Amino acid sequence: MTEHSMIGPKFELMGVIPLLALLSALVWVSTIMYSLYFHPLSKIPGPKLWAISRIPFARSFMSGTAVQDIEAFHRRYGHVVRTQPNAVSFAHPDAWQDIQGTRSSSGGKPYLKDPTWWKSMSSSSQSIATAIEHGTHARIRKTLAPAFTLRALKQQEPLLQTGVALLIQRLQEKITNTDGTSDSFDIILWFNFTAFDIFGDIAFGETFDCLQTSNYHPFVALICESIKSHSMVLGIRLFPNLEAIFKKWVFPYMMNEKQKKYGTAVIDRVNRRMQWEVTRPDIMSYVIAGNDKGAMTPGEVQATFQTLTLAGSETTATTLSGIMTKLLTNPNTYSKLISEIRGRFEKEGDITLDALKDLPYLNACLNEAMRLCSATPFTLPRLVPKGGDTVCGTWISGGTTVFILPWAVNRDPDLWHDATSFNPERWLPGAMDEGSPFINDRRDALHPFGEGPRKCIGMHLAWAEIRLILTRMLWSFDFELVKKTVEWEQQKVYVLIERGPLFVKLKERSDAK
């Protein structure tokens, strides 16, 4: 081979490399130009970097600051903001019905859930939450629905009362100082213990023994530890090629020995409960009674109870954490609520679920806590149907990912007077009177349990549990804030809120009966 024949290919290769670089640059520039000026969503306002790439959103989401970042965009750009090349965030009351309600444009049904966000990661069976198709969801929900009626809740009240009584007993044991007070402790842990134990008992007849041991069951600890990693997985899903690599080489090794050992904790409990020949008013009893024709497969039952255990416990604990934080940092509100509770109930045995419905200030405080301390500050997205549709007065092309940001809706100064302040008075009847500063508040903007056919099935149970736990705690003890590690609004959000500690001291009421 001559020297000239060897040099030729080198020169040809050297010429190809710049050409490939130029072509890559042209593709990159044309993609940016298309996204900014010719894409069907190009007229929707938002940050330019987020409009041309999924990377800024994914980075924000996986770092736990997405709700704060997107809220800032809504304050700057308005109620409709483009957050990815093919995704739009809405922060307006009408979005609840437009996105989660039934729509004539989609055959009288709500938008389908976006599979990128909703598909199950650990099970081939669908659950009430991960079911994408409306028919599958409706079938599962129909089987579960009798367990979540007000009638069922009445039968389940003794289980609730038993769980809360154990909480009060454990808190009482903390009062060991000679002045009748406790040492400082993190009340957030006790909300977690109580919520998981109560739901375990109501769901399948077994608690997780968190209150008995004053410690997390390994499965509960695993849930609390995995919230952040779950967001990492969701962020990676935004990049299909990257997800394929992670699914093959990374995700299988993320399941450590603790996860392998305790990952079946709920499934084991479900299977044991299904073998019991006993009648008790737990959720599983209704599923067994209503599933005689196989409406739900065994896999769907297991997957659904895994979902319900998280949704029915973590969100309740978050709401209780939020309201306790707000009460202890607003002494006047705390005093008003204490007066209402202790003035209404002479004996602890008088505190029943029916009686708690009629405490206006208690329910006002809970509504306000759900506004500012939403357990679901970020709603997982839906897909606009083929052909496109109008959402909040804005035309959105088919196939677009859309979602509601309750964090921004609930803090919007255009919708709420003194929007970032904790004011339960905005939920009292007097707020509608002429001259009230809250008369123009958009109370219809608050949807802590979602909207439409997929609205939280456990709404009545959640309300009852939160009311009962909070009321019995405030009836029995006086609480003093010692230290909060971070402001509620500054906490990280990985779909769910990563709650920091809330250190308190408590003192038993001297006149408690």
C-alpha positions as CSV (number, residue, x, y, z in Angstrom):
1,M,0.0,0.0,0.0
2,T,1.5,3.3,-1.0
3,E,1.8,6.3,1.2
4,H,-0.7,8.2,-0.9
5,S,-3.3,5.5,-0.6
6,M,-3.0,5.6,3.2
7,I,-3.3,9.3,3.4
8,G,-6.4,9.4,1.2
9,P,-8.8,7.7,3.7
10,K,-7.4,9.8,6.5
11,F,-8.3,13.0,4.7
12,E,-11.7,11.6,3.8
13,L,-12.4,10.8,7.5
14,M,-11.1,14.2,8.5
15,G,-13.6,15.7,6.1
16,V,-16.5,13.5,7.4
17,I,-16.1,14.5,11.1
18,P,-16.7,18.2,10.5
19,L,-19.6,17.4,8.3
20,L,-21.2,15.2,11.0
21,A,-20.6,17.9,13.5
22,L,-22.2,20.5,11.2
23,L,-25.2,18.2,10.6
24,S,-25.6,17.6,14.4
25,A,-25.5,21.3,15.0
26,L,-28.1,21.9,12.3
27,V,-30.4,19.3,13.8
28,W,-29.9,20.8,17.3
29,V,-30.7,24.3,16.1
30,S,-33.6,23.2,14.0
31,T,-35.1,21.3,17.0
32,I,-34.8,24.4,19.1
33,M,-36.3,26.6,16.4
34,Y,-39.2,24.2,15.9
35,S,-39.9,24.0,19.7
36,L,-39.8,27.8,20.1
37,Y,-41.6,28.9,17.0
38,F,-43.4,26.1,15.1
39,H,-44.4,23.6,17.7
40,P,-48.2,23.4,18.5
41,L,-47.4,24.6,22.0
42,S,-45.0,27.4,20.9
43,K,-47.5,30.1,21.8
44,I,-47.9,29.0,25.4
45,P,-45.7,31.1,27.7
46,G,-42.9,29.6,29.8
47,P,-39.2,29.5,30.3
48,K,-37.4,29.0,27.0
49,L,-34.9,26.4,28.2
50,W,-37.8,24.3,29.5
51,A,-39.6,24.5,26.2
52,I,-36.7,23.1,24.2
53,S,-35.6,20.2,26.4
54,R,-36.9,17.9,29.1
55,I,-33.7,18.2,31.0
56,P,-34.5,21.3,33.0
57,F,-37.8,19.8,34.2
58,A,-36.2,16.5,35.0
59,R,-33.4,18.1,36.9
60,S,-35.9,20.2,38.9
61,F,-38.2,17.3,39.6
62,M,-35.4,14.9,40.7
63,S,-33.9,17.6,42.9
64,G,-37.3,18.0,44.7
65,T,-37.8,21.7,43.8
66,A,-40.2,21.3,40.8
67,V,-43.3,22.6,42.6
68,Q,-41.5,25.7,43.8
69,D,-39.9,26.3,40.4
70,I,-43.1,25.9,38.5
71,E,-45.0,28.0,41.0
72,A,-42.6,30.8,40.3
73,F,-43.2,30.4,36.5
74,H,-46.9,30.6,37.1
75,R,-46.5,33.9,39.0
76,R,-44.4,35.2,36.1
77,Y,-46.3,33.8,33.1
78,G,-49.8,33.2,34.3
79,H,-52.2,30.3,34.8
80,V,-50.9,28.2,31.8
81,V,-47.2,27.4,31.6
82,R,-45.2,25.2,29.2
83,T,-42.9,23.1,31.3
84,Q,-41.4,20.7,28.7
85,P,-41.4,20.6,24.9
86,N,-44.7,18.6,25.1
87,A,-46.0,19.3,28.6
88,V,-48.1,22.1,30.1
89,S,-48.9,23.0,33.7
90,F,-52.2,24.6,34.8
91,A,-52.8,26.6,38.0
92,H,-56.4,27.6,37.7
93,P,-59.6,26.3,39.4
94,D,-61.2,25.3,36.0
95,A,-58.3,22.9,35.3
96,W,-59.7,20.4,37.8
97,Q,-62.8,19.8,35.8
98,D,-61.1,20.2,32.4
99,I,-58.3,17.7,33.1
100,Q,-59.7,15.3,35.7
101,G,-63.4,15.6,35.1
102,T,-65.5,14.0,32.4
103,R,-65.2,15.6,29.0
104,S,-67.5,15.4,25.9
105,S,-64.4,15.6,23.8
106,S,-63.1,12.3,25.2
107,G,-66.4,10.4,25.0
108,G,-67.7,11.6,28.3
109,K,-64.6,10.4,30.1
110,P,-61.7,12.1,31.7
111,Y,-58.3,12.2,30.0
112,L,-56.3,9.0,30.2
113,K,-53.4,8.9,32.6
114,D,-50.0,9.5,31.0
115,P,-48.3,6.0,31.0
116,T,-44.9,7.6,31.4
117,W,-45.8,8.6,34.9
118,W,-48.4,6.1,35.9
119,K,-47.3,2.7,34.7
120,S,-46.4,0.3,37.4
121,M,-42.6,-0.2,38.1
122,S,-42.7,-3.3,40.2
123,S,-45.7,-5.4,39.2
124,S,-47.2,-6.6,36.0
125,S,-50.7,-6.3,37.6
126,Q,-52.5,-3.0,37.6
127,S,-53.8,-1.3,40.7
128,I,-56.6,1.3,41.2
129,A,-54.0,4.0,40.8
130,T,-51.8,2.6,38.0
131,A,-54.7,1.4,35.7
132,I,-54.5,3.5,32.6
133,E,-57.7,2.4,30.8
134,H,-61.0,3.6,32.2
135,G,-62.6,0.2,32.1
136,T,-59.9,-1.4,34.2
137,H,-60.0,1.3,36.8
138,A,-63.8,1.3,36.9
139,R,-63.9,-2.5,37.5
140,I,-61.4,-2.3,40.3
141,R,-63.0,0.7,41.9
142,K,-66.5,-0.9,41.8
143,T,-65.1,-3.8,43.8
144,L,-63.5,-1.5,46.4
145,A,-66.2,1.1,46.6
146,P,-68.4,-0.5,49.3
147,A,-65.4,-0.5,51.7
148,F,-65.2,3.3,51.6
149,T,-68.8,4.4,52.0
150,L,-70.0,6.3,55.0
151,R,-71.8,3.2,56.1
152,A,-68.6,1.2,56.1
153,L,-66.8,3.9,57.9
154,K,-69.4,3.7,60.7
155,Q,-68.5,0.0,61.1
156,Q,-64.8,0.8,61.0
157,E,-64.9,3.5,63.7
158,P,-64.0,1.1,66.6
159,L,-60.8,0.2,64.7
160,L,-60.0,3.9,64.3
161,Q,-60.7,4.6,67.9
162,T,-58.5,1.7,69.1
163,G,-55.6,2.9,67.0
164,V,-55.9,6.5,68.3
165,A,-56.2,5.3,71.9
166,L,-52.9,3.6,71.6
167,L,-51.3,6.8,70.2
168,I,-52.6,8.7,73.2
169,Q,-51.3,6.1,75.6
170,R,-47.8,6.2,74.0
171,L,-47.8,10.0,74.1
172,Q,-48.8,9.9,77.8
173,E,-45.8,7.7,78.5
174,K,-43.6,10.5,77.3
175,I,-44.6,12.7,80.1
176,T,-41.8,11.8,82.6
177,N,-40.5,15.2,83.9
178,T,-41.4,16.4,87.4
179,D,-43.1,19.4,86.1
180,G,-45.6,17.3,84.1
181,T,-44.0,17.8,80.7
182,S,-42.2,15.6,78.2
183,D,-38.8,16.0,76.7
184,S,-38.6,17.3,73.2
185,F,-39.5,14.7,70.5
186,D,-40.4,14.6,66.8
187,I,-44.2,14.5,66.5
188,I,-43.9,13.7,62.7
189,L,-42.7,10.2,63.5
190,W,-45.8,9.6,65.6
191,F,-48.1,10.7,62.9
192,N,-46.4,8.2,60.6
193,F,-46.6,5.4,63.2
194,T,-50.3,6.0,63.7
195,A,-51.3,6.4,60.1
196,F,-49.6,3.2,59.0
197,D,-50.9,1.2,61.9
198,I,-54.5,2.3,61.6
199,F,-54.5,1.7,57.8
200,G,-53.0,-1.7,58.2
201,D,-55.7,-2.7,60.7
202,I,-58.5,-1.2,58.6
203,A,-57.2,-2.7,55.4
204,F,-56.3,-6.2,56.2
205,G,-56.5,-6.7,59.9
206,E,-52.9,-6.4,60.9
207,T,-51.1,-3.3,62.1
208,F,-47.4,-2.7,61.4
209,D,-46.8,-2.5,65.2
210,C,-45.2,0.9,64.9
211,L,-47.1,2.2,67.9
212,Q,-46.4,-0.9,69.9
213,T,-42.7,-0.8,69.3
214,S,-42.4,3.0,69.1
215,N,-40.5,2.4,65.9
216,Y,-40.9,1.9,62.1
217,H,-41.8,-1.5,60.8
218,P,-39.0,-2.2,58.2
219,F,-41.6,-2.0,55.4
220,V,-42.8,1.4,56.6
221,A,-39.2,2.6,56.8
222,L,-38.6,1.3,53.3
223,I,-41.5,3.4,52.0
224,C,-40.2,6.5,53.7
225,E,-36.7,5.9,52.4
226,S,-37.9,5.2,48.8
227,I,-39.9,8.4,48.1
228,K,-36.8,10.2,46.7
229,S,-35.6,7.2,44.6
230,H,-39.1,6.9,43.1
231,S,-38.9,10.4,41.8
232,M,-35.5,9.6,40.3
233,V,-37.1,6.7,38.4
234,L,-39.9,8.9,37.2
235,G,-37.4,11.6,36.0
236,I,-35.4,9.0,34.0
237,R,-38.6,7.8,32.4
238,L,-38.8,11.1,30.5
239,F,-35.9,9.9,28.4
240,P,-36.9,6.5,26.8
241,N,-33.4,5.6,25.6
242,L,-31.9,6.3,29.0
243,E,-34.7,4.4,30.7
244,A,-34.0,1.4,28.6
245,I,-30.4,1.4,29.8
246,F,-31.4,1.9,33.4
247,K,-34.0,-0.9,33.2
248,K,-31.4,-3.4,32.1
249,W,-28.3,-2.4,34.0
250,V,-29.3,-0.2,37.0
251,F,-32.9,-0.7,38.3
252,P,-32.4,-4.5,39.0
253,Y,-29.5,-3.6,41.3
254,M,-31.3,-0.8,43.1
255,M,-33.4,-3.5,44.9
256,N,-31.2,-4.1,47.9
257,E,-31.5,-6.9,50.5
258,K,-33.8,-4.8,52.7
259,Q,-36.2,-4.3,49.8
260,K,-36.1,-8.0,48.8
261,K,-36.7,-9.0,52.4
262,Y,-39.5,-6.6,53.3
263,G,-41.0,-5.7,49.9
264,T,-43.7,-8.4,50.2
265,A,-44.9,-7.1,53.6
266,V,-48.2,-5.9,52.3
267,I,-48.7,-8.9,49.9
268,D,-48.1,-11.3,52.8
269,R,-50.7,-9.6,54.9
270,V,-53.2,-9.5,52.0
271,N,-52.7,-13.3,51.4
272,R,-53.1,-14.1,55.1
273,R,-56.2,-12.0,55.4
274,M,-57.9,-13.7,52.4
275,Q,-57.5,-17.0,54.2
276,W,-59.2,-15.9,57.4
277,E,-62.6,-17.3,58.1
278,V,-63.6,-14.3,60.2
279,T,-65.9,-11.4,59.7
280,R,-64.6,-8.0,60.6
281,P,-65.4,-4.6,59.0
282,D,-62.0,-4.1,57.3
283,I,-61.5,-3.2,53.7
284,M,-60.5,-6.7,52.7
285,S,-63.8,-8.1,53.9
286,Y,-65.7,-6.0,51.4
287,V,-63.2,-7.0,48.6
288,I,-63.7,-10.7,49.4
289,A,-67.5,-10.4,49.5
290,G,-67.6,-8.4,46.3
291,N,-65.0,-10.4,44.4
292,D,-66.9,-13.8,44.2
293,K,-67.0,-13.6,40.4
294,G,-63.3,-12.7,40.1
295,A,-63.8,-9.0,39.4
296,M,-60.2,-8.4,40.5
297,T,-57.4,-10.8,39.9
298,P,-55.2,-11.8,42.8
299,G,-52.4,-9.7,41.3
300,E,-54.7,-6.7,41.1
301,V,-55.8,-7.1,44.7
302,Q,-52.1,-7.3,45.9
303,A,-51.0,-4.3,43.7
304,T,-54.0,-2.3,44.8
305,F,-53.4,-2.9,48.5
306,Q,-49.8,-1.9,48.1
307,T,-51.0,1.4,46.5
308,L,-53.7,1.9,49.2
309,T,-51.2,1.3,52.0
310,L,-49.0,4.2,50.8
311,A,-51.8,6.5,49.7
312,G,-53.9,5.8,52.8
313,S,-51.0,6.4,55.3
314,E,-48.4,8.7,53.9
315,T,-50.9,11.4,52.8
316,T,-52.8,11.3,56.1
317,A,-49.5,11.7,58.0
318,T,-48.5,14.6,55.8
319,T,-51.8,16.4,56.4
320,L,-51.5,15.9,60.2
321,S,-47.9,17.1,60.0
322,G,-48.9,20.2,58.1
323,I,-51.8,21.2,60.3
324,M,-49.7,20.7,63.5
325,T,-47.0,22.8,62.0
326,K,-49.4,25.6,61.2
327,L,-51.2,25.5,64.5
328,L,-48.1,25.7,66.6
329,T,-46.7,28.6,64.6
330,N,-50.1,30.5,64.8
331,P,-50.8,30.7,68.6
332,N,-54.2,32.5,68.2
333,T,-55.5,29.8,65.8
334,Y,-54.2,27.1,68.1
335,S,-56.0,28.6,71.1
336,K,-59.3,29.0,69.2
337,L,-59.2,25.4,68.1
338,I,-58.4,24.2,71.6
339,S,-61.3,26.2,73.0
340,E,-63.7,24.7,70.5
341,I,-62.6,21.1,71.1
342,R,-62.5,21.2,74.9
343,G,-65.6,23.3,75.1
344,R,-67.5,20.8,73.0
345,F,-66.4,17.5,74.6
346,E,-66.6,17.0,78.3
347,K,-65.3,13.5,78.2
348,E,-62.8,11.8,75.8
349,G,-65.4,9.2,75.1
350,D,-67.7,11.8,73.6
351,I,-65.3,12.3,70.7
352,T,-67.0,10.3,67.9
353,L,-66.8,10.6,64.1
354,D,-70.3,11.9,63.9
355,A,-69.7,14.6,66.5
356,L,-66.5,15.8,64.8
357,K,-68.4,16.7,61.6
358,D,-70.1,19.6,63.5
359,L,-67.0,21.5,64.7
360,P,-66.8,24.4,62.3
361,Y,-63.4,25.7,63.4
362,L,-61.8,22.3,63.3
363,N,-63.0,21.7,59.8
364,A,-62.0,25.2,58.8
365,C,-58.5,24.5,60.1
366,L,-58.3,21.3,58.2
367,N,-59.4,22.9,54.9
368,E,-56.8,25.6,55.4
369,A,-54.1,23.0,56.1
370,M,-55.1,21.1,53.0
371,R,-54.8,24.3,51.0
372,L,-51.3,25.2,52.2
373,C,-50.0,21.8,53.2
374,S,-51.4,19.6,50.4
375,A,-50.4,16.0,50.7
376,T,-50.3,15.9,46.9
377,P,-48.7,19.3,45.8
378,F,-48.0,17.8,42.3
379,T,-50.7,15.9,40.4
380,L,-49.3,13.2,38.1
381,P,-50.1,14.0,34.5
382,R,-52.9,13.1,32.0
383,L,-52.8,13.0,28.2
384,V,-54.9,15.3,26.0
385,P,-56.8,13.0,23.5
386,K,-56.1,12.7,19.8
387,G,-57.4,15.8,18.0
388,G,-56.6,18.2,20.8
389,D,-58.9,20.0,23.3
390,T,-59.4,23.3,25.1
391,V,-58.2,23.4,28.7
392,C,-58.8,26.5,30.8
393,G,-59.6,28.4,27.6
394,T,-56.3,27.4,25.9
395,W,-56.2,25.1,22.9
396,I,-53.9,22.1,23.6
397,S,-52.8,19.7,20.9
398,G,-53.5,16.0,21.1
399,G,-50.9,13.9,22.9
400,T,-49.8,16.7,25.1
401,T,-49.0,15.9,28.8
402,V,-51.0,18.2,31.1
403,F,-51.1,18.4,34.8
404,I,-52.5,20.6,37.6
405,L,-50.2,22.1,40.2
406,P,-52.2,22.4,43.5
407,W,-49.1,24.0,45.2
408,A,-49.5,27.0,42.8
409,V,-53.3,27.1,42.7
410,N,-53.6,27.1,46.5
411,R,-51.1,30.0,46.9
412,D,-52.3,32.2,44.0
413,P,-52.9,35.8,45.2
414,D,-55.4,36.2,42.4
415,L,-57.5,33.4,43.9
416,W,-57.0,33.9,47.7
417,H,-56.9,36.9,50.0
418,D,-53.5,36.9,51.9
419,A,-52.8,33.7,50.0
420,T,-49.7,32.5,51.8
421,S,-51.1,33.1,55.3
422,F,-52.8,30.4,57.4
423,N,-56.3,31.8,57.9
424,P,-59.0,29.2,58.8
425,E,-61.5,32.1,59.0
426,R,-61.7,32.0,55.2
427,W,-63.6,28.7,55.5
428,L,-66.2,29.9,58.1
429,P,-69.7,31.0,57.0
430,G,-68.8,34.6,57.9
431,A,-66.2,34.7,55.1
432,M,-69.1,35.1,52.7
433,D,-70.5,38.2,54.4
434,E,-70.2,41.6,52.8
435,G,-67.0,43.3,54.0
436,S,-65.2,40.1,54.7
437,P,-61.6,40.1,53.3
438,F,-62.2,36.5,52.1
439,I,-65.5,37.1,50.3
440,N,-63.8,36.8,46.8
441,D,-61.7,33.7,47.7
442,R,-62.1,30.9,45.1
443,R,-63.0,28.1,47.5
444,D,-63.9,25.9,44.5
445,A,-60.2,25.9,43.7
446,L,-59.4,23.5,46.6
447,H,-59.5,19.8,45.6
448,P,-57.2,17.9,48.0
449,F,-58.6,14.6,46.9
450,G,-58.7,15.3,43.2
451,E,-61.7,15.5,40.9
452,G,-63.8,13.3,38.6
453,P,-64.2,9.5,38.4
454,R,-60.7,8.9,39.8
455,K,-61.2,11.1,42.8
456,C,-59.6,9.6,45.9
457,I,-61.7,6.6,46.9
458,G,-60.6,6.9,50.6
459,M,-61.7,10.6,51.0
460,H,-64.3,9.8,53.8
461,L,-61.8,7.6,55.7
462,A,-59.1,10.3,55.4
463,W,-61.3,13.0,56.8
464,A,-62.4,10.8,59.6
465,E,-58.9,9.7,60.6
466,I,-57.4,13.2,60.5
467,R,-60.3,14.7,62.5
468,L,-60.1,12.0,65.1
469,I,-56.4,11.9,65.6
470,L,-56.0,15.7,65.8
471,T,-59.0,16.2,68.1
472,R,-58.1,13.5,70.6
473,M,-54.5,14.8,70.7
474,L,-55.5,18.4,71.3
475,W,-58.2,17.3,73.8
476,S,-55.7,15.3,75.9
477,F,-52.5,17.4,75.7
478,D,-51.1,20.9,75.5
479,F,-48.4,21.1,72.8
480,E,-45.4,23.5,72.7
481,L,-43.3,24.0,69.6
482,V,-39.6,23.5,70.4
483,K,-38.0,23.5,66.9
484,K,-38.9,23.1,63.3
485,T,-36.0,22.3,61.0
486,V,-37.4,23.9,57.8
487,E,-40.3,26.0,56.7
488,W,-43.1,24.0,55.2
489,E,-42.8,25.8,51.9
490,Q,-39.1,25.0,51.6
491,Q,-39.4,21.3,52.0
492,K,-38.4,19.1,49.0
493,V,-41.3,17.5,47.0
494,Y,-40.6,14.1,45.4
495,V,-44.2,13.6,44.2
496,L,-44.9,13.4,48.0
497,I,-43.4,15.9,50.5
498,E,-40.1,15.0,52.2
499,R,-41.2,16.2,55.7
500,G,-38.6,17.5,58.1
501,P,-38.8,16.9,61.9
502,L,-41.1,18.9,64.1
503,F,-39.9,18.9,67.6
504,V,-42.5,19.5,70.4
505,K,-43.0,19.1,74.1
506,L,-46.3,18.1,75.5
507,K,-48.1,18.4,78.8
508,E,-51.2,16.6,79.9
509,R,-54.3,18.7,80.6
510,S,-54.8,19.1,84.4
511,D,-58.6,18.9,83.9
512,A,-58.6,15.9,81.5
513,K,-61.2,13.3,82.1
